[in-house]
Amino acid sequence: MDSHDGKDGRLIFPLFLTIVVGIFSACNDNTIVGSELSPDPVTVGADTIYLSDVSVVRSPAFSGNLPHVTAGAVEDPIFGSISATALIRPVLSREVGVDTIGENAVARLNLNIMELYGPEDKPVEFEIIETARRWRGSSWRYDSIPDLKHPNGVVGSFQVTGADSVSVRLSDEWTKRYREIFLLRESDYRDSLYLADLPGLAIVPVNSDSRLVFMEAGRITISFTADDGTRDLSRGLASWAVSMEHNPPDGSMTGTSLPVDNFFGHIICLDVPFTEDFLGSRNLSRLELVLYEDTLRLNMQDPPGFERPRPENVRMYYLNEDQINYAILGDPRLQTSKRSEDNSFRLPLTSLANERLHRSPDTTRKLYLTTGANDGRIIPAMITGPDDPARPPKLLVTSVSR
């Protein structure tokens, strides 16, 4: 049976009352009153609290060495212009006497395109450009700006039309320099020379209004093939990252609709006081946060054939404001998938509320929402805001009193 600490001491309810409360909590938002279910009169109340203190904050996350990399450019009618450059650095490791690269070997960059974002009829053109200085994937953020050897550093180009594998021949000059460093004996000098002379490659979009391309980092390789057609060598990546420029359209953040994403360029912040005055009771049997995806706006503004990844789930964090830059990279407090019947995200806050009400009151931390994990892809969404007349953010509160 359930027990709750309330103003009048410890209240202990029979199991069948708990079941009744659970049934009522799944009903509509009207107040429900029950009586004569226990020796003492019991009232089960179901209330709705509409949230008004909802805002959007920014804290672009680290983008290096994640499961995916993104490259390309798109003009999104709702989220604005997004341009992404992928940075990659091939592995240099070599087993002496076994691994080799022939003098006239051809180098190819092999990519696996898993998903595209944008107009389905537009191809994406890219240039592969050398980076001008070394960079560190572990400390690279989405808003970091790469230094490129342009135009003299272009070592290849290609076009993407759909989700498929792409193999791009790299320049003979770049291949020669990689081969010379690769064939040196293992030493600190060899590694330092590699980072100084070949710090990496950037996959840079050429056309600004096309599509974004998502690639699996673990399936990106550099292969070297000899003159006779036999494959000498294939190497994966030592480090990778994504640089992004995002310019939201004017009026994208209003009280009726708020942007949110998984790379922390837009994080929805909800200030929910977990107090008796705000929630109306200390004896909560259920507290649920309900947020809605603004599918009406998406359907009205998206042109025909426009493809945008939809969030698979949302994540909720409970943090102080000064923790956003680092703590939001860890595991969330809660996460949930979208409910297809009404396009809502429902997050159970009962445990968190009871912690605050009965153990350790805390008025400094807030709830922060993102669209899933930061995994190198770009996944935006629109959530209806507090000024939406039909589906604003709300709390569904079920309480028990006697």
NORKA-V628154 format. One record per pair of residues at least 6 apart in sequence whose ideal C-beta (glycine too) atoms are under 8 Angstrom apart, sorted by the first residue. I is the first residue (numbers start at 0). J is the second residue. If there is no record, write none. Layout:
BEGIN
<<I J> <I J>>
END
This chain:
BEGIN
<<0 11> <0 12> <0 13> <0 14> <0 17> <1 12> <1 17> <1 284> <2 9> <2 10> <2 11> <3 9> <3 10> <3 281> <3 282> <3 283> <3 284> <3 353> <3 357> <3 399> <4 281> <4 357> <5 281> <5 282> <5 400> <6 281> <10 282> <10 399> <10 401> <12 37> <12 41> <12 399> <13 37> <15 36> <16 36> <16 37> <16 41> <17 284> <19 33> <19 36> <19 43> <20 43> <20 284> <20 285> <20 397> <20 399> <21 284> <21 285> <23 31> <23 33> <23 43> <23 45> <23 397> <24 45> <24 284> <24 285> <24 395> <24 397> <26 45> <27 45> <28 45> <28 46> <28 47> <28 395> <29 45> <30 44> <30 45> <30 46> <31 43> <31 44> <31 45> <32 42> <32 43> <32 44> <33 41> <33 42> <33 43> <34 40> <34 41> <34 42> <37 401> <39 401> <40 401> <41 399> <41 400> <41 401> <42 399> <42 400> <42 401> <43 284> <43 397> <43 398> <43 399> <44 279> <44 280> <44 396> <44 397> <44 398> <44 399> <44 400> <45 395> <45 396> <45 397> <46 279> <46 395> <46 396> <46 398> <47 393> <47 394> <47 395> <47 396> <48 277> <48 278> <48 279> <48 393> <48 394> <48 396> <49 385> <49 391> <49 392> <49 393> <50 269> <50 271> <50 385> <50 391> <50 392> <50 393> <50 394> <51 385> <52 269> <52 270> <52 271> <53 257> <53 267> <53 268> <53 269> <53 270> <53 384> <53 385> <53 392> <54 267> <54 268> <55 252> <55 257> <55 258> <55 259> <55 265> <55 266> <55 267> <55 268> <56 266> <56 268> <56 323> <56 367> <57 263> <57 264> <57 265> <57 266> <58 263> <58 266> <58 323> <58 324> <58 327> <59 140> <59 141> <59 142> <59 243> <59 262> <59 263> <59 264> <60 140> <60 141> <60 262> <60 263> <60 327> <60 328> <60 373> <61 137> <61 138> <61 139> <61 140> <61 141> <61 328> <61 373> <62 139> <62 140> <62 141> <62 143> <62 240> <62 241> <62 242> <62 243> <62 262> <62 373> <62 375> <63 135> <63 136> <63 137> <63 138> <63 139> <63 238> <63 239> <63 240> <64 136> <64 137> <64 216> <64 238> <64 239> <64 240> <65 216> <65 241> <65 373> <65 374> <65 375> <66 215> <66 216> <66 217> <66 374> <66 375> <67 113> <67 213> <67 214> <67 215> <67 216> <67 374> <67 375> <67 376> <68 85> <68 87> <68 202> <68 213> <68 214> <68 216> <68 219> <68 239> <68 240> <68 241> <68 375> <69 83> <69 85> <69 211> <69 212> <69 213> <69 214> <69 241> <69 243> <69 375> <69 376> <69 377> <70 83> <70 84> <70 85> <70 125> <70 202> <70 203> <70 204> <70 211> <70 212> <70 214> <70 241> <71 82> <71 83> <71 115> <71 116> <71 117> <71 123> <71 125> <71 159> <71 204> <71 209> <71 210> <71 211> <71 212> <72 80> <72 81> <72 82> <72 83> <72 123> <72 204> <72 206> <72 207> <72 208> <72 209> <72 210> <72 211> <73 80> <73 81> <73 116> <73 117> <73 208> <73 209> <73 210> <73 211> <74 80> <74 117> <74 207> <74 208> <75 81> <75 117> <75 307> <75 379> <76 248> <76 300> <76 301> <76 302> <76 305> <77 248> <77 251> <77 258> <77 296> <77 297> <77 300> <77 301> <77 379> <77 381> <78 245> <78 247> <78 248> <78 251> <78 258> <78 379> <79 245> <79 246> <79 247> <79 248> <79 251> <80 207> <80 244> <80 245> <80 246> <81 211> <81 243> <81 244> <81 245> <81 377> <82 204> <82 207> <82 243> <82 244> <82 245> <83 204> <83 211> <83 241> <83 242> <83 243> <83 244> <83 377> <84 145> <84 201> <84 202> <84 203> <84 204> <84 241> <84 242> <84 243> <85 201> <85 202> <85 214> <85 239> <85 240> <85 241> <86 130> <86 134> <86 136> <86 139> <86 145> <86 199> <86 200> <86 201> <86 202> <86 238> <86 239> <86 240> <86 241> <86 242> <87 199> <87 200> <87 201> <87 202> <87 219> <87 236> <87 238> <87 239> <88 136> <88 198> <88 199> <88 200> <88 236> <88 237> <88 238> <88 239> <89 177> <89 200> <89 221> <89 234> <89 235> <89 236> <89 237> <90 234> <90 235> <90 236> <90 237> <91 180> <91 181> <91 189> <91 190> <91 193> <91 234> <91 237> <92 234> <93 181> <93 182> <93 185> <95 184> <95 185> <98 181> <98 232> <99 182> <99 231> <99 232> <100 177> <100 178> <100 181> <100 182> <100 223> <100 231> <100 232> <101 223> <101 225> <101 226> <101 231> <102 178> <103 225> <103 226> <104 174> <104 178> <104 223> <104 224> <104 225> <104 226> <104 231> <104 232> <105 168> <105 174> <105 223> <105 224> <106 168> <106 169> <106 173> <106 174> <106 177> <106 221> <106 222> <106 223> <107 166> <107 167> <107 168> <107 169> <107 221> <107 222> <107 223> <107 224> <108 127> <108 155> <108 166> <108 167> <108 169> <108 200> <108 219> <108 220> <108 221> <109 164> <109 165> <109 166> <109 167> <109 218> <109 219> <109 220> <109 221> <109 222> <110 164> <110 165> <110 166> <110 167> <110 202> <110 214> <110 218> <110 219> <111 164> <111 165> <111 214> <111 215> <111 218> <111 219> <112 159> <112 161> <112 162> <112 163> <112 164> <112 165> <112 212> <112 213> <112 214> <113 162> <113 213> <113 214> <113 215> <114 162> <114 212> <114 213> <114 308> <114 376> <115 123> <115 159> <115 161> <115 162> <115 210> <115 211> <115 212> <115 213> <115 306> <116 210> <116 211> <116 212> <116 213> <116 306> <116 307> <116 308> <116 377> <117 209> <117 210> <117 211> <117 305> <117 306> <117 307> <118 209> <118 210> <118 302> <118 304> <118 305> <118 306> <119 304> <119 305> <119 306> <120 304> <121 208> <121 209> <121 210> <122 158> <122 159> <122 160> <122 209> <123 158> <123 159> <123 160> <123 204> <123 206> <123 209> <123 210> <123 212> <124 156> <124 157> <124 158> <124 204> <124 205> <124 206> <124 209> <125 156> <125 157> <125 158> <125 159> <125 202> <125 203> <125 204> <125 205> <126 153> <126 155> <126 156> <126 203> <126 205> <127 153> <127 154> <127 155> <127 156> <127 157> <127 167> <127 169> <127 200> <127 201> <127 202> <127 203> <128 147> <128 148> <128 149> <128 152> <128 153> <128 154> <128 200> <128 201> <128 203> <129 147> <129 148> <129 152> <129 154> <129 173> <129 197> <129 198> <129 199> <129 200> <129 201> <130 145> <130 146> <130 147> <130 148> <130 152> <130 198> <130 199> <130 200> <130 201> <131 146> <131 147> <131 148> <131 152> <131 198> <132 146> <132 198> <133 194> <133 195> <133 198> <133 199> <134 143> <134 145> <134 198> <134 199> <134 238> <134 240> <135 238> <136 238> <136 239> <136 240> <137 238> <139 240> <139 241> <139 242> <141 241> <141 242> <141 243> <141 262> <141 264> <142 242> <142 243> <143 240> <143 242> <144 242> <145 201> <145 242> <147 201> <147 203> <153 170> <154 169> <154 170> <154 172> <154 173> <154 200> <155 167> <155 168> <155 169> <155 170> <156 167> <156 205> <157 165> <157 167> <159 165> <159 210> <159 212> <166 222> <169 221> <173 197> <174 223> <176 196> <176 197> <177 197> <178 223> <180 189> <180 192> <180 193> <180 196> <180 197> <183 189> <183 192> <199 238> <210 306> <211 377> <213 308> <213 375> <213 376> <213 377> <216 236> <216 239> <216 375> <217 235> <219 235> <219 236> <219 239> <220 233> <220 234> <220 235> <220 236> <221 233> <221 234> <222 230> <222 232> <222 233> <222 234> <223 230> <223 231> <223 232> <223 233> <224 230> <224 231> <225 231> <241 375> <243 262> <243 264> <243 377> <245 264> <247 258> <247 265> <251 258> <252 258> <252 265> <253 384> <253 386> <254 384> <254 385> <254 386> <254 387> <255 293> <255 383> <255 384> <255 386> <255 387> <256 293> <256 296> <256 381> <256 382> <256 383> <256 384> <256 387> <257 265> <257 267> <257 381> <257 382> <257 383> <257 384> <258 265> <258 379> <258 380> <258 381> <258 382> <259 265> <259 266> <259 267> <259 313> <259 368> <259 369> <259 370> <259 379> <259 380> <259 381> <259 382> <260 369> <260 370> <260 377> <260 378> <260 379> <260 380> <261 310> <261 369> <261 370> <261 371> <261 372> <261 373> <261 374> <261 376> <261 377> <261 378> <262 373> <262 377> <263 323> <263 327> <263 369> <263 373> <265 379> <266 323> <266 327> <266 367> <266 368> <266 369> <267 290> <267 367> <267 368> <267 369> <267 382> <268 365> <268 366> <268 367> <268 368> <269 288> <269 365> <269 366> <269 367> <269 368> <269 392> <270 365> <270 366> <271 277> <271 288> <271 348> <271 365> <271 366> <271 394> <272 362> <273 351> <273 352> <273 354> <273 355> <273 356> <273 360> <273 361> <274 355> <274 356> <274 360> <274 362> <275 281> <275 356> <278 286> <278 352> <278 356> <278 394> <278 396> <278 398> <279 396> <279 398> <280 396> <280 398> <280 399> <280 400> <281 356> <281 357> <282 398> <282 399> <282 400> <283 349> <283 352> <283 353> <283 356> <283 396> <283 397> <283 398> <284 349> <284 397> <284 398> <284 399> <285 347> <285 349> <285 395> <285 396> <285 397> <286 347> <286 348> <286 349> <286 352> <286 394> <286 395> <286 396> <286 397> <287 345> <287 346> <287 347> <287 348> <287 349> <287 394> <287 395> <288 315> <288 345> <288 346> <288 347> <288 348> <288 366> <288 392> <288 393> <288 394> <289 343> <289 344> <289 345> <289 392> <289 393> <289 394> <289 395> <290 313> <290 343> <290 344> <290 345> <290 346> <290 368> <290 382> <290 383> <290 392> <291 341> <291 342> <291 343> <291 344> <291 382> <291 383> <291 387> <291 390> <291 392> <292 310> <292 337> <292 342> <292 343> <292 344> <292 380> <292 381> <292 382> <292 383> <293 381> <293 382> <293 383> <293 387> <294 342> <296 381> <297 307> <297 381> <301 307> <307 379> <308 376> <308 377> <308 378> <309 337> <309 378> <309 380> <310 337> <310 370> <310 371> <310 378> <310 380> <311 336> <311 371> <311 378> <312 334> <312 335> <312 336> <312 337> <312 344> <312 370> <312 371> <313 334> <313 335> <313 337> <313 344> <313 346> <313 368> <313 369> <313 370> <313 371> <313 380> <314 331> <314 333> <314 334> <314 368> <314 369> <314 370> <314 371> <314 372> <315 331> <315 332> <315 333> <315 334> <315 346> <315 366> <315 367> <315 368> <316 326> <316 327> <316 331> <316 332> <316 366> <316 367> <316 368> <316 369> <317 332> <317 351> <317 364> <317 365> <317 366> <317 367> <318 326> <318 327> <318 364> <318 365> <318 367> <319 363> <319 364> <319 365> <320 363> <320 365> <323 367> <327 367> <327 369> <328 373> <331 369> <332 351> <333 346> <333 347> <333 348> <333 351> <334 346> <334 371> <335 344> <335 345> <335 346> <336 344> <337 343> <337 344> <338 344> <338 345> <343 390> <348 394> <355 361> <368 382> <370 378> <370 379> <370 380> <371 378> <382 392> <383 389> <383 390> <383 391> <383 392> <384 391> <384 392> <385 391> <385 392>>
END
